[in-house]
Amino acid sequence: MKLRSIPFALILIGLFYSSSVNAIALTDSKYADIAGSLGPALKQTVTSHLNELASTESYNSVGLVIGNGYCSGTWLGSDNSHSYILTAAHCLAGATSNEYTGQTVSFKLQDGTLIASGIATNYFHDYLNCGSDIAVAKIPKVVDPLDSTGNVIPQPFINTTLDGNELHSGVNFTGFGVFGTRSLGQLDWIGKRHGKGNFIGLYSNCLINRAVENTDSWAFASPGDSGSASWQERKGHPVAVGIASWWFGWYWGYSGHAAIGPHGDWLQSVVPVLKTVDDIPDEPVETQFVLTEKEPLLTDNIEKDIRGSAYYVKGANIVDGPNRYIWRYPRATTSFSVNLTHQESNVSYKVWLQGQRKTYCGWGKVNNSAWCYPRPDLGQLKLTFDQKDNPSLPIGTYTGDFSFIALSLYNRQFQQEVPIQANIVIDQELPADGEITESTPYLGERLDKETYGTVYYLAKEMIGVPRPIWSGRRGIYKRIHIELQNTETGAIERVALRGERNLGCGWSTMNNAAYCWRKGPNYGELRVSYVADDNLDLPIGAYSGVLNVTAKGLHNRSFQRQLLLNINIVKTE
């Protein structure tokens, strides 16, 4: 993939700057976020914070390389006599050849511990530009690096293939060198610091990082950090995927990093003790996703391990849900139901949930297989419980298991079950927005006045397709069939209601989003009523229940409101 938004001249200028080593710099907004304001006097607060982040065990292998000046490097491991240090090619002597012996090179940790020092053998891989700015120094060993308990630190894992997962996935930088911000420039000298960036493109095996104000991508390489590794998570572990090579000045926030993946075979040939991403042990226990009432449940991005996009259809214990794929712009939510057990009574209830699938242009329905630029590598499920979707559920705890089946249009052999465990607690009844009785309909507010355009109403119990219409017909209504409980016998009976919306010049069906042009979109009240003539076969008795209605904006798609209507009807004849 080529980066279109950065001119080729940037790469050339970047190579010029690579003659001086790089370090961690950050955006003005991140500096102010840490320090409280943007001012040079607060630099110690910021640099101490970044140093603390860099001092975690994940980055124990990062140290200072002293060769062609000061650079950063990563300890890859040691044998009986030598340590192997990963750094940038321009940090070492002899880069015009593939192997050079004769330079004195040292490698130190943050606390000053000398790990390796002496006449080194430097290995290069056809160094020409940023994409090949990678080297290994084989240096006489002094000691092995130790952790706080006195044990040799684990060897870091190195990426050995370029698979595209490096882009748009977030990246961590840790290195030594000068420190500063886009507007303040240099503020401090050598020190181990940490930052977060984002690789936005790939040019000739050079990963392009850009720091953007007020985002999660707030760090970039600046003078002092060449040779430092760029880290991303793979299989739950930090993995080195890039090597800092160049920057483009304080103001622009760009830096270039040699992708390690294309050099994987070469690295394994010169570092016999190398640990790669393939050495990461597989997790023995399958992840158990638990859905609660407190917050949405997010699953793994399933598309990162398959070709193309994925979609989800209903699996075990999903009563109402999708059973085939769709392909459309990602938006909207999938309503689906599962059977869960009410622990206090051991009775099974149908519980309605909401689900969405993630793409780079937003969340859409779970069975929507469409994907968005730059590639299909997300596909997480987001599942939520909303008590307003389940107004009739009694107070208590609801548990049970269900699953979705992940499928792929691109790989018809792919099929994976995503098991979900539900543990949902309802500890209070929902307050009602209104009531429907045998003599008094529910009459709502003028919701059209609260948003741009008009509002329409939907309910799962509506007869027909639950979607909006635009019609000038008046004097008609939408029939609602809802199951209510006889409060005396406990029997469940189907009761017919009428749902209407005020157009401004008359009443029409509740899902009619039209308005009368002389009146404007200033009405939109909902009216739900019980009519005895619609329920001639309903047995005599008292009936109660709850109707859940969703008000949605036609012109303002973001407008949505849930209405909870209590139903108390007494039929005497």
N, C-alpha and C positions, 0 to 999 in steps of 0.2 A: 504494500500500500504506500503510495506517495503522498506526502504532505503538500496540499495545494495552497494553503494559506501563508506559507513562508517562502520567500523568494530564494532562488539558488544562491544569490549573493550572501545570504545569511550563513549558509553552510561554509562558504569560503572564509568569511570573516570569523566565523566560529573556529575554524582550523587555525587561523592566525592567533586568536586568543588562547588556544590550547597550549601555546608555548609557556604560559604561566599556569600554575596549578589552581584548582578550584576549591570552593567551600560552600557551606550552606548560607543562602540568603533567603529573605522572605518578603512577603508583600507588606505594604504599609498597614493594611487592615488587620493582618494577623499580629503584627507588632503591637498595634494599639489594643487589640483584644487581650493580649497577654499582659501588657504593661498598664493599661487603663487609658493611655493617650499616646500620641506619636511625638516623642521627644528624645533626643540623644541622651539626656541625663538618666533615662530609665533603662539604658542598654543592659545593665547588669542583671536586672530583673528578668529580662527576656532571655539573655544568653544562659543564665542559670537554669531557667525552665527548659530550654532546648538541650542543655547538657544533661539534665536529669532524664529526659526522654531517651537520650543516646546512651545512657548508662545501664539500661536494662540488660538482662542476660542474653536477649536475642542478638545483641550487637557486641558481645564480648570479643568476637574475632576481629573486630575493626580496630586498626591501629595506624600509626604514623610511619610512612616510608621515607627514609632519607637516602636519596640517590642523586638524581638531577635536581637538587633542591628538596623542598618538602612536598610530599604527596600523601594521599591516603591509600590504604591497602587492606586486604582481608587475608587473615591466616587461614589457609586451606587445610593444613595438617602438617605433620612432621613424621619423618622416619628416624632412624637411629642417629643420623648425623646432620640432617638438613631440615629446614622449614621451607614451606612453599607459600609464597605470598602473591596474591592476585592484585594487580594494579593496572594503570594505564601504560601503554607503550611509550608515550612521550615522557614518562617519568624516569625512564631507565636509559642507560647508554647502550649503543649498538642496535638501535631500532631499525636501521637500514638492512639488517640481516635477520635471519630467523633464529640465530643463537649467538650469544656473545658472552665471553668470560673475561673478567679483568676489572670490573667496577666494584668498588667497596660500597655495599648497601647494608643499611640497618633497618630493623623493624621494631618499634616500641609500642607498648600499650599506653592508654591514657594516663595511668599512674606513674609512667616513666620506666616500667619494667622492660628491660631489653630482652626480646625474644630471640632475635637472630641478628648476626652481624658478621661481616667479613667479605672476602672476595666471592661475588655471586656469579652464577650462571643465569643469564637473562634469556628467556624464551619469548619469541614474537611469532605472530601469524600473519605474515605478508602485510605488515603495517603500511598503510597508505593514507587513511583519513579516519574520521570518527568511527565508522563502522568496523574498522580493524584496530582501533586504539585500545588494545588489550595485551597484557603481558603477564608472565609469571617469573618471579625472581626466586631461584633456588639458592638459599642463603645458609651458611653454616649455623647450626642451631646452638643457642645458648641455653634456653630452658623452654619447656612447654608452657603455654599460657594456662593459668589456673583460675578456678572460680573461687568464690568466697569461702567454700568449704575445703579448699586445698586440692580439689580434683581437677584433672585436665578438662578444659572446656570441651563441649561437643563440637565436632567439625561442622561447619555450615554446609547447607545444601545448595548446589549450583544447578541452574537451569541449563539443559544441554540441547534443547530444540527450540526453534522459533515457530510458535504455533499461533500467534496473533493474540493470545490472551494477555500479552503485555500492555496492549492498548486499552485506554479508557477504563482501567480497572483500579486506579489508584496505586501509588508507589511510595515507599519510604526511603529517605536518604539519610545516611549517617556518615559524617566525615570530619576531617580536621581542616582548619584554615581560618581565613578572615571572615568576618560576620558583618552584615549590613542589611539595608532595606532598599527598595526601589527609589525612594526620594531622598533618604538620608545618606545613602552611599555606605562606605566602610565605617564601621563603628568599633570593631575589635579585631584582635589578631588570632593566632592559632588556638584552637580548642575544639574538643569533640562535641558536635551538635547534631540535632536530628530535625528533619522536616518531612512534609508530605507534599507530593506532587501528582502529576497525571501525564502519562505519555499520550500525546494527541496524534502522533503520526510516526511513520517509519520511512527514512530516506537512506537508501544504500546501507542497510543494516545499522543505521544510527537512529536510536529512539529519541524523539523530540519531546522534551518536557516544557510545559508552560505554566507559570504561576499566574493566577487570576485573582484579583481583589475580591474579597467577601465570598470565597468558595473554599472547598476542602482541599483544593490544589493551591497551596500558598508558599511552597518552597522551590528554589532553583539553585543550581550550582553557581558559585561565584569564586573569585580567585582564592584558592587554597584547598580545594577538595578533589582535584583530579585523581583518578584511580579508585575513588570510593565506589562501593557496590550499591546498586539500586535493588531494593528488596520488595517482593510481593509474596502474598500468601499462596501456597500450594499444598493441598492435603493437610491444612491446618498448621503448617510450618512456614517460617520466613525462608524464602529462596532468593538467591542472588540472580537477577535477570539482566543487569546492565552495569556498565562501568563509566563513571563520569569522565567526559572528554573535553567539552568546551562550554563556554557561556557566551551571551550576546550583550553584555553590559548590565549595569544595575537597573536601568529604567525598563527594559523590555520584558524581563522575567523569563527568557528562554534559556535552556541548556540542552546540550546534546550528550547522549550516553550510548556507548557501544553496546549493541545487543549481544549478550553472551551466547545465546542459543546457536547461532551459526558456527560458533567456534567449539562446540561441544566435543566433537571427536578429537580435535587438536588438544584441548585441555586434558582429556583423559589419557592422551599419549605422553604428555610431559609431566603430569602429576599422578603418579601411581597410587597415591592415597586419597584421591579425589572422592568426595561424596556428592552424588547427584540427586536430582529429584526422584529418580527411580529407586533410590535407597531409603526413601521415606516409608516406614511401615504402614500398611493399610490399617485403618481403624477396625478393630475386631467386633465392635458393637454397633449395630445399626442405629442411626439417629432416631429417636422417638420424638415426634412433634406432638405437643400438647396444646390444645385450644382451650382458653379460658375466657371468662367474661371481661377480663381486665384490659386486654390489648390485643391487636391483630397478631395472628400467627404467620410468620414468614418461613417458607421452606428454602431449600438450597436452590441455586441457579442450575437447574438440571441440564440446560442446553450447553454448558461448557464442556461436557464430555461426549456430545453426540454431534453428528453432522446435521446442520439445518436447525429448524425450530421445532419445538414440542408443543403439544396441546394436551388437555386433560378431559377425560370423560368419567362418568360416574363409575365407582367401583363398589366394594362391599358396603352394605348397609346405607347406601344413598338411595332414598326413595324417589324423590323428584330431582332430576339433574340431567345434564347434557349427555347424549350418547353418540354424537358425531361432531366433527370439526366444523368451524366456520372460518372465513378469511375476509376480514374487513379492518378498517382503521381501528386501532385499540382504544376503546372507550367502553363505558358501561360496566355493569356488575352482574354476575351470575347469582341468582337466588336458587338455593337447593335445600333440600330437607333430609334429615337423618332421624332415625329412631334412637332416642336416648332414654335411659332408665332413671326415673325419679326415685332417688335413694330412700327417701322417707316413706314412700308408699309401695315401692317396688313395682310401679306401674310404668309402662312404656308410653312415651309421648313423641309425637312428631315435632321436631325442632327445626325452625328455618334458620339458615346461615347464609352468609354472603361470601363470594369468592372472586378473585381476580388473578390474572397472569401478567407478569411484568415484561415490558419491552423498553427500548431506548426512547420511545416517544410516549410513554405513559402506561397506565394499567388498563387492561381490557378484560373481556370475559374469559373464563378459564379454558373454554374450548376454542378460543380464537387463535389460530395457528400463524397469523400474520406476524412479521417481524419488521423492525425499523433499522435504518442506518445507524451504526456502521456494520453490524453483523448480528446474527442470532446466537447470543451466548448468555442470555439471562433466563427467562422462563420461570422465575420463582412463583409459587403460589402465595397469595395473601388471603387468609381466611379470617372472618370476623363474626362475632355474635352480637346482635343488637336486641335487647329486650323488647323494643317497639315492634320488631318483626314477629314477636311471640307474645302478644298481650294476654293470651288466655292461660299461659303456663302458671301453675301455682308456685308459691315460694318453696325453695328447696334446692337440692344439688342434683345435677343431671350428668350422668356419665355414660360412656360407651365408646366404641371404636368404629371408625369408617375409613374408607380409602378412596383415592382417585387413581386412575390408571393413566400414566403418561405415555403418549404415542407420538410418532413423528411422521410427517408427510414425506420427508426426504429419505428416511430409513424405515421401510415398512417392517423390518425385522425387530425394530426397537420397541420394547414394552417394559415399563417399570411401574410397580405399585408404590404409591406414596401413602403409607399408613398414618393415620391421625388418631390421637386419643383426645376425647372431649372430657373436660372436667369443669362444668359451668355452674356457677352459684347465682341464684336469684334470691336476694335477701329482703326485697321490698316490692310492693305493688306499684305499678306505674300510675301516676296521676292522669286522670282522664281529661281530654279536651272538650268533652261534651257528652250528651246522653240522648238516646233514642227511646221513646216509649210508644205505646199503642196509640196515644193521642197527640203526642208532641214530636215533630221531627227535629233533627239536629240542623241548625242553621249557623254556618261558619262566618268568618270575617271576610272582608274584601281583600283577598290576598293579591289581586292584580295591582293594588295600590302600593304594595310593598316591594315590587321588583319591576325591572324593565320588561315590557310586554305583558303577556298573559300567562295564567296558571291553569293547569288541568289536573284531574284527580284520577288515580288508579287504585284498585284493590284486587288482591288475589282472587277474591270471591266473585268478581265481576263475570257476567256471562259474555263470552266472546273474547277476541284477542285483546289483551291489556296494552293498548297503545293509544296515543292521542289522535284525534281527528280534527278537521276544520270544516265546519258545516254551518249553514245559515238556518237549518231546520230548527224550529222551536216547538214547544209543547210535547217533546219526547223525553224519555228518561232511560237510564241504564239499569237493567235488572241485576240485583245482587242476591245470590243464594248463599246463605251463611248457616252453619250448623250451630244451634243454640241448645242449652241444656234445660230440661224441665226441672225447676228447682224443687219440686215435690217428689217426683219419681226418679230423677236422675237420667231419664231417657234423653237421647240426642235426637233432635228433629231439625229438618231443613226449613228455614224461614226465608221468605222473599222480602227484599227491601228495594226501594227505588233510590237511585243516585242521580242528582241533577246539579247543573252549574248555571249560574246567572250570567247571561251574555251581555246584560245591560239593557236589552230590549225584549227580554223573555227568557224562559228557562229551556235548557237542552240537556243532553246527556252529560254526565259528570266528566267524561274524558274529551269533551268538545272544547278546544282551546280558542275558538273564534270569539270575536267581540263585535259589537255593533258600531259601525264607523263613526256615526254621529255622536256616540257616547264616549268612545275611546276605551282603552283597557283600564277601566277604573272599578270594575265590579268583581266577578269571579267567585262569588260566594258558593260554598258547597251546601247542598240540602240533601239529607238522607232521611227517608220516611218509611214508616210501616203503614201499609194499606190492607185493611181486613179482607177486601175482595180478592187480593192476591194470595191469600192464605186460607182458602175455604176448607182445605183438607187438614189443616193444622189442628191437632187435638186441643181441647180446652185445657188451660193451665197457665202457669207463670213460667216465663223463659228469660234466661239471662246469658250474656256473652259479651264479647268485645270485637269490634270491627276496627281493623288497622287500615288507614287510608294514607296514601302518599301523594302529597301535592308537589307538582313539578313545574318548573318554568319552561315554556316553549321557546321563547326568544332568549332567555337567560338560562342556559343549560346548567349553570352552577346552583340555581335556586332549587332547594328541596326541603320539604318539611313533612314530618310524620304526624299524623293526627290519630289519636286514640279515642274511640267512641264507645262508651258503655251502652249496652242494649238491655233494657228491662221492659219486657212486653207481657201483658196479662190478657189472655183471650178468655172471655166469659161465655161466649155462645158461638 
